[in-house]
Amino acid sequence: MQDISTSSLIDLTVGLASSNNDQERFDSLLNTIRKTIRCDCVALLSLQGDTLVPLAMQGLARDTLGRRFVINEHPRFAEICAASSPVIFDADSELPDPFDGLLIDHHGDLPMHSCMGLPLIFGEKMLGALTLDSLEPNVFHSIPTRNLEVLSAIAASTLKMALTFSQLEYQAKQSKQLLEELNEEAWERDGGEMIGNSEPMRALKSDIEIVAPSDFNILIHGETGVGKELVARTLHYQSTRRQQPLVYVNCAAIPENLIESELFGHVKGAFTGADKNRLGKFALADGGTLFLDEIGELPLAAQSKLLRALQNNEIQPVGKDQIQKINVRVLAATNRDLKLEVENGKFRADLYHRLSVYPISVPPLKERLGDVELLTGFFLEQVRRKLGISQIKLNPNVVTHLNRYAWPGNVRELEHVINRAALKAKARSMGKAVVSVTIDDCGQFDDALPPQNQTKATTIELPKESAGIREATEEYQRALISNALVSADYNWAQAARELKTDRANLIRLSKRLGLSVTKRHSLSRE
């Protein structure tokens, strides 16, 4: 009696567990079978639709791996696949053997021999078959049925594991390809090109080209609306991580009590409302790039946790004891002066230095001489497609009008102005093949620069020493504001920057002090 010993089954299990890939597992399975059961050939086949496909074999011609056995064309295979337990064919069975002429050591038709098939069933689902052939008749009849059932279960588990791994690998590959396509689509859709040929823009593009291929953390700083997010996308797209995700986080939009969970994730039950495990932004960006916009808005407590993640390349989800290693490149952006924030104790100096390995400054639009016209053309073409306009152009005097404005809202403000102007022009030009944008379509700008030949207002004298404290203080404030406005050509935003205050606060203070700027750009006391 051929018996499959317990030690053989243990050896089989250990061999399967120590294998590194599917082929090694299949070979280990067949090796153990041939050591314990006398047979001249053994084959492992996977059921794919109505066909059995060889995955591994021993004792059969190599070309057998390339064959595909349609079940209803092979009666023995059909009987095996229809059974729920091992099938042992009689030595004198008239059913043709699918492996006739394929045995390595035997040519021509098979003589009377032993043939057995084990249906591989996992969870009531047919996965394939394991077949054994021996030139010695009736050799398989002496094997206990229980042993064959155990062998069948192990083989089915091995095949199930292999199929699962293959499916997971396929899904991972498919997900990676999908991610790459989505990254490419987002890059093209959102506009990947940085428009501008001015000297500041050439310097910015040069910096990006230098640092993008590295893994350095980068601090991107610049005024609101200059295009810091576009710079971050460009850095990612030109890096070696371009095929991995670029994950965006608006630090200013996250409630303080949820910042740690948002960045590092949490486990179910970590806090009230945590009803399931959740990956943080760092985990989602693993292998890719994490863009932390408005980094200056992070509270100090969150800054310390972010610093630890950057220093050690590891995170700890809220409510979880284990540390998770991550590989993330961090790009941070802010419109604040972080050096000043560090001096004022509002931003950690060590985090600032950790982020600003290679700082990049994005120039404001007012410093980009000649770029307004190029950007206008870019935005006009975008809005033309969105609005379904055949052709749209600018009247000759529009560019001059746009260039006289200081653009405190930078590129974002210019884009909004062009979009509004195109809508107005389209409504006014119904039925025309070419839509022309005029100055009236763009609208008047409250703090437009004065004409070049206009005389500036006279600088207000500082208060005399004989004035009282309150009067002297107010008069001194008037003088400072007036001088800043004159210096800034009556641009409220620029004057506010010179005085290191907010534009809205400056306007409110000026009204309280009785200062106003008229449309003809002269300074007056109300």
C-alpha positions in Angstrom: 0.0 0.0 0.0 1.3 3.4 -1.0 0.8 5.7 2.0 1.6 9.4 2.2 3.3 9.7 5.6 2.8 12.6 8.0 6.5 13.5 7.6 6.0 13.8 3.8 3.0 16.1 4.4 5.0 18.2 6.8 7.9 18.4 4.4 5.4 19.5 1.7 3.9 22.2 3.8 7.4 23.6 4.9 8.5 23.5 1.2 5.5 25.5 0.1 5.9 28.1 2.9 9.6 28.7 2.2 9.1 29.1 -1.6 9.6 32.6 -3.0 7.3 32.5 -6.0 4.6 30.5 -7.6 6.9 28.4 -9.8 8.9 27.3 -6.7 5.7 26.4 -4.9 4.5 24.3 -7.8 7.8 22.5 -8.2 7.9 21.8 -4.4 4.4 20.3 -4.6 5.2 18.1 -7.6 8.6 17.0 -6.1 6.9 15.8 -2.9 4.2 14.0 -4.8 6.7 12.1 -6.9 8.7 11.2 -3.8 5.7 9.7 -2.0 3.6 8.3 -4.9 5.1 6.1 -7.7 4.3 7.8 -10.9 5.9 8.5 -14.3 4.4 11.9 -14.8 2.5 14.5 -12.8 0.8 17.7 -13.9 -0.8 20.7 -12.2 -3.5 22.4 -14.4 -5.5 25.6 -13.8 -9.2 25.8 -14.8 -9.7 28.9 -17.0 -13.2 29.0 -18.4 -13.8 25.7 -20.1 -10.1 25.0 -20.6 -7.4 23.4 -18.4 -4.0 25.2 -18.7 -0.8 23.5 -17.5 1.0 25.4 -14.8 3.7 22.9 -13.9 4.6 19.3 -14.8 7.2 16.6 -14.4 7.8 13.6 -16.7 6.0 15.2 -19.7 7.5 16.8 -22.9 8.1 20.5 -22.4 5.8 21.5 -25.2 2.9 20.3 -22.9 3.1 23.6 -21.1 2.0 25.3 -24.3 -1.0 23.1 -24.8 -4.6 24.1 -23.8 -7.0 21.3 -23.0 -10.6 22.1 -23.8 -12.5 20.0 -21.2 -15.3 18.7 -23.4 -12.7 17.4 -25.9 -11.0 15.2 -23.3 -13.4 12.8 -21.5 -10.9 12.0 -18.7 -10.5 15.7 -17.8 -14.3 16.1 -18.0 -14.8 13.3 -15.5 -12.2 14.8 -13.1 -13.7 18.3 -13.3 -17.2 16.9 -12.6 -16.1 15.0 -9.5 -15.8 16.2 -5.9 -13.3 13.5 -4.9 -10.2 11.8 -6.4 -10.9 9.9 -9.6 -8.9 6.7 -10.3 -9.4 5.3 -13.8 -9.4 1.6 -14.5 -6.3 0.3 -16.2 -8.4 -0.9 -19.1 -10.4 2.3 -19.4 -11.3 3.1 -23.0 -11.3 6.8 -22.4 -8.3 8.4 -24.3 -5.5 9.8 -22.2 -4.8 13.5 -22.9 -1.1 12.8 -22.4 -0.8 10.0 -25.0 2.6 10.4 -26.7 3.7 13.2 -24.4 5.6 11.1 -21.7 9.3 11.8 -21.9 10.4 8.1 -21.5 7.7 6.5 -23.6 6.9 7.1 -27.3 3.7 6.1 -29.1 0.4 5.2 -27.5 0.3 4.5 -23.8 -0.1 0.8 -22.9 -2.3 -0.3 -20.1 -1.4 2.0 -17.2 -2.6 3.8 -14.1 -4.2 7.2 -14.3 -5.6 9.4 -11.5 -7.0 12.9 -11.3 -7.6 15.0 -8.2 -10.1 17.9 -8.6 -8.7 21.0 -6.9 -11.7 22.6 -5.1 -11.3 25.6 -2.8 -14.4 27.0 -1.1 -16.7 24.9 -3.3 -15.1 26.5 -6.4 -13.3 24.4 -9.0 -9.8 25.8 -9.5 -8.1 23.1 -11.6 -6.8 19.5 -11.5 -3.8 17.5 -10.4 -3.2 14.4 -12.6 -0.8 11.5 -12.1 0.1 8.7 -14.6 2.1 5.6 -14.1 3.1 2.9 -16.5 2.5 0.3 -13.8 -1.2 -0.7 -13.8 -3.4 -0.4 -10.7 -0.6 1.4 -8.7 -3.0 4.1 -7.3 -5.7 1.8 -6.0 -3.8 1.1 -2.8 -3.5 4.7 -1.7 -5.9 5.5 1.2 -8.7 7.8 0.0 -8.1 10.1 3.1 -4.5 10.7 2.0 -5.6 11.6 -1.5 -8.1 14.1 -0.1 -5.4 15.7 2.1 -3.1 15.9 -0.9 -5.9 17.4 -3.0 -6.7 20.0 -0.3 -3.0 21.0 -0.1 -2.7 21.3 -3.9 -5.9 23.3 -4.1 -4.7 25.7 -1.4 -1.4 26.1 -3.2 -3.2 26.9 -6.5 -5.6 29.3 -4.7 -2.6 31.1 -3.1 -0.9 31.4 -6.5 -4.0 32.6 -8.2 -4.6 35.2 -5.5 -1.0 36.5 -5.6 -1.2 36.7 -9.4 -4.5 38.6 -9.2 -3.0 41.0 -6.5 0.0 41.6 -8.7 -2.1 42.3 -11.7 -4.3 44.7 -9.7 -1.2 46.4 -8.3 0.2 46.8 -11.8 -3.1 48.0 -13.1 -3.4 50.5 -10.3 0.1 51.8 -10.9 -0.7 52.2 -14.6 -4.0 53.9 -13.8 -2.1 56.2 -11.3 0.4 57.1 -14.0 -2.3 57.9 -16.5 -4.2 60.0 -14.0 -1.1 61.9 -13.1 -0.4 62.6 -16.8 -4.0 63.6 -17.4 -4.0 65.9 -14.4 -0.8 67.4 -15.6 -2.2 68.1 -19.0 -5.6 69.2 -17.8 -4.4 71.6 -15.1 -1.7 73.1 -17.3 1.7 71.9 -16.7 3.6 74.6 -18.5 5.0 77.6 -16.6 4.2 80.6 -18.9 6.7 83.4 -18.9 10.0 84.5 -20.4 10.9 87.3 -18.0 14.2 87.2 -16.1 12.7 86.2 -12.8 10.8 83.4 -14.5 13.9 82.1 -16.2 15.7 82.0 -12.9 12.7 80.1 -11.3 12.7 77.5 -14.1 16.4 77.1 -13.7 16.1 76.4 -10.0 13.3 73.9 -10.6 15.4 72.1 -13.3 18.4 71.9 -10.8 16.5 70.6 -7.8 13.6 68.6 -9.2 15.6 65.3 -9.8 16.8 65.3 -6.1 14.9 64.1 -3.1 15.4 67.4 -1.2 12.6 68.9 0.8 11.7 72.2 -0.8 10.1 75.4 0.7 8.2 77.3 -2.0 7.4 80.9 -0.9 5.7 83.7 -2.6 2.7 86.0 -2.5 -0.9 84.7 -2.8 -1.8 83.8 -6.4 1.7 83.6 -7.9 1.4 79.9 -8.7 3.1 78.0 -5.9 1.0 74.9 -6.6 2.0 74.9 -10.2 5.7 75.1 -9.1 5.0 72.0 -6.8 3.4 70.1 -9.6 6.3 70.9 -11.9 8.9 69.8 -9.3 7.0 66.5 -8.9 6.6 66.0 -12.7 10.3 66.6 -13.3 11.4 64.3 -10.5 12.1 60.6 -10.4 8.8 60.2 -8.5 6.6 61.4 -11.3 4.9 58.0 -11.7 4.0 58.0 -8.0 1.2 60.0 -6.4 1.4 63.8 -5.7 -0.8 64.2 -2.6 -2.1 67.8 -1.8 -2.8 69.0 1.7 -4.2 72.5 2.6 -2.8 73.0 6.1 -5.0 76.0 6.6 -8.2 74.0 6.0 -7.6 71.3 8.6 -9.2 71.7 12.1 -6.4 71.7 14.7 -7.8 68.7 16.5 -7.7 66.6 13.3 -4.3 67.6 11.9 -2.5 64.6 13.3 -5.1 62.2 12.0 -5.2 63.9 8.6 -1.4 63.7 8.2 -0.6 60.4 9.8 -3.9 58.5 9.8 -5.7 56.7 12.7 -7.1 53.3 13.7 -10.6 52.5 14.5 -11.7 53.7 17.9 -8.7 56.1 18.3 -11.1 58.9 19.1 -14.7 59.8 19.0 -15.9 59.5 15.4 -13.1 57.2 14.3 -15.4 54.4 13.1 -12.8 52.8 10.8 -9.1 52.7 10.0 -7.9 55.6 7.9 -4.7 56.2 6.0 -3.1 59.6 6.5 -1.7 61.8 3.7 1.9 60.6 4.4 0.9 57.0 3.9 -1.0 57.8 0.7 2.0 59.7 -0.6 4.5 56.9 0.3 7.0 56.6 -2.6 5.8 59.9 -4.0 5.5 63.5 -3.1 3.5 65.3 -0.4 2.6 68.9 -1.0 1.9 70.9 2.2 0.3 74.1 1.1 0.0 77.0 3.6 2.5 75.3 5.9 2.8 78.5 7.9 -0.7 77.9 9.2 0.2 74.7 11.1 0.1 75.1 14.9 3.3 74.5 16.9 2.0 71.2 18.3 1.5 69.8 14.8 4.9 71.2 13.6 6.7 69.1 16.2 5.0 65.9 14.9 5.7 66.9 11.3 9.4 67.4 12.2 9.7 63.9 13.6 8.2 62.4 10.4 10.8 64.4 8.3 13.7 63.5 10.5 13.1 59.8 10.9 11.1 59.0 7.8 8.5 57.3 10.0 4.9 58.0 11.1 2.7 56.7 13.9 -1.1 56.7 13.2 -3.2 58.0 16.0 -4.1 55.1 18.4 -1.5 52.7 16.9 1.6 51.5 18.8 3.6 50.5 15.8 5.8 52.9 13.8 5.5 52.9 10.1 8.4 53.7 7.8 7.6 56.0 4.9 9.5 57.3 1.8 8.0 60.7 1.1 9.4 63.9 -0.5 7.9 67.0 1.1 7.2 70.2 -0.8 5.9 73.0 1.4 4.5 76.3 0.3 3.6 79.6 2.2 3.0 83.2 1.6 4.3 84.1 5.0 7.8 85.2 5.9 8.8 82.1 7.8 12.1 83.6 9.0 10.0 86.4 10.7 7.6 83.8 12.0 10.6 81.9 13.5 11.8 85.1 15.2 8.4 85.7 16.6 8.1 82.2 18.0 5.2 81.2 15.7 7.2 78.6 13.6 9.8 76.1 14.7 13.3 77.0 13.6 14.3 73.3 13.3 11.3 72.6 11.1 12.0 75.7 9.0 15.6 74.5 8.3 14.4 70.9 7.7 11.9 72.2 5.0 14.1 74.8 3.3 16.9 72.5 2.1 16.5 74.3 -1.2 14.1 77.3 -0.9 12.4 78.5 -4.1 11.0 82.0 -4.4 8.1 82.5 -6.9 8.2 86.1 -8.2 5.1 88.3 -8.1 3.5 89.2 -11.4 4.5 92.9 -11.0 8.2 91.9 -11.2 7.7 89.8 -14.4 8.2 92.3 -17.1 6.5 91.2 -20.3 4.8 88.1 -18.9 1.3 89.7 -18.5 0.8 89.6 -22.2 2.0 86.0 -22.5 -0.2 84.9 -19.6 -3.2 86.8 -21.1 -2.8 84.8 -24.3 -2.6 81.5 -22.4 -5.8 82.3 -20.4 -7.6 83.5 -23.4 -7.0 80.2 -25.2 -8.2 78.3 -22.2 -11.4 80.3 -21.8 -12.0 80.1 -25.6 -12.2 76.3 -25.3 -14.3 76.4 -22.2 -16.8 78.8 -23.7 -16.8 77.2 -27.2 -15.7 80.4 -28.9 -14.2 80.1 -32.4 -11.7 82.9 -32.0 -11.0 85.5 -29.3 -8.6 88.4 -29.3 -7.6 91.5 -27.4 -8.1 95.1 -28.7 -4.7 96.8 -29.2 -5.0 99.1 -26.1 -6.0 96.3 -23.6 -2.4 95.0 -23.0 -1.3 98.6 -22.1 -4.3 98.8 -19.7 -3.3 95.5 -18.1 0.4 96.4 -17.8 -0.5 99.5 -15.9 -2.0 97.5 -13.1 0.2 96.2 -10.2 -1.8 92.9 -9.9 -1.8 92.4 -6.1 -3.6 89.1 -6.7 -0.9 88.1 -9.1 -1.5 85.4 -11.8 -4.7 84.2 -10.2 -6.2 87.6 -10.3 -5.2 88.0 -14.0 -6.8 84.7 -14.8 -10.1 85.8 -13.2 -10.0 89.2 -15.0 -9.5 87.5 -18.4 -12.3 84.9 -17.7 -14.8 87.7 -16.8 -13.7 89.8 -19.7 -14.2 86.9 -22.1 -17.7 86.2 -20.8 -18.6 89.9 -21.2 -17.1 90.0 -24.7 -18.9 86.9 -25.8 -22.3 88.2 -24.6 -21.6 91.5 -26.4 -20.5 89.8 -29.6 -23.3 87.3 -30.2 -23.2 86.0 -33.8 -19.7 87.3 -34.5 -17.0 84.9 -35.7 -14.3 86.7 -33.8 -14.8 88.0 -30.2 -12.8 91.1 -29.3 -12.0 91.9 -25.6 -12.0 95.6 -24.8 -10.8 97.6 -21.8 -14.5 98.0 -20.7 -14.7 94.1 -20.6 -11.7 94.0 -18.3 -13.1 96.7 -16.1 -11.4 99.5 -14.2 -8.9 98.7 -11.4 -9.2 100.6 -8.2 -5.5 100.8 -7.6 -4.3 101.1 -11.2 -1.0 102.8 -11.7 -1.3 106.5 -12.6 -0.3 107.7 -16.1 3.4 108.3 -16.6 3.0 112.0 -17.1 0.8 112.6 -14.0 2.4 114.6 -11.2 2.6 112.8 -7.9 1.1 114.2 -4.8 3.4 116.2 -2.5 4.8 114.3 0.5 3.1 115.3 3.8 5.4 116.8 6.4 5.9 115.1 9.7 4.0 116.6 12.7 5.6 119.4 14.8 7.0 118.6 18.2 4.5 120.9 19.9 1.5 118.7 19.0 -0.1 116.5 21.6 0.7 112.7 21.8 -2.5 111.6 20.2 -2.5 114.3 17.5 1.2 113.7 16.8 0.7 109.9 16.6 -2.2 110.3 14.1 -0.4 112.9 12.1 2.7 110.6 12.0 0.5 107.7 10.9 -1.0 109.9 8.1 2.5 110.8 7.0 3.7 107.2 6.9 0.6 106.0 5.0 0.8 109.0 2.6 4.5 108.5 1.9 3.9 104.7 1.4 1.0 105.3 -1.0 3.0 107.9 -3.0 6.0 105.5 -3.1 3.7 102.7 -4.3 2.0 104.9 -6.9 -1.2 104.6 -4.9 -1.3 100.9 -4.9 -2.9 99.9 -1.6 -1.6 96.4 -1.6 2.0 97.5 -2.3 1.8 100.2 0.3 0.5 97.7 2.9 3.5 95.4 2.2 5.9 98.3 2.7 4.2 99.1 6.0 4.1 95.4 7.0 0.4 95.3 7.5 -2.7 93.9 5.8 -4.3 95.8 2.9 -7.8 95.8 4.4 -6.4 97.0 7.8 -4.5 99.8 6.0 -7.6 101.0 4.2 -9.7 101.0 7.5 -6.9 102.9 9.3 -6.7 105.4 6.5 -10.5 106.0 6.6 -10.3 106.5 10.4 -7.5 109.0 9.9 -9.4 110.8 7.2 -7.2 109.8 4.3 -8.6 108.8 0.9 -7.3 108.3 -2.7 -9.5 109.7 -5.5 -9.8 108.2 -9.0 -7.4 110.8 -10.4 -4.8 109.5 -7.9 -4.4 112.4 -5.6 -4.2 112.2 -1.8 -6.8 114.2 0.2 -8.0 114.7 3.7 -11.7 114.2 4.2 
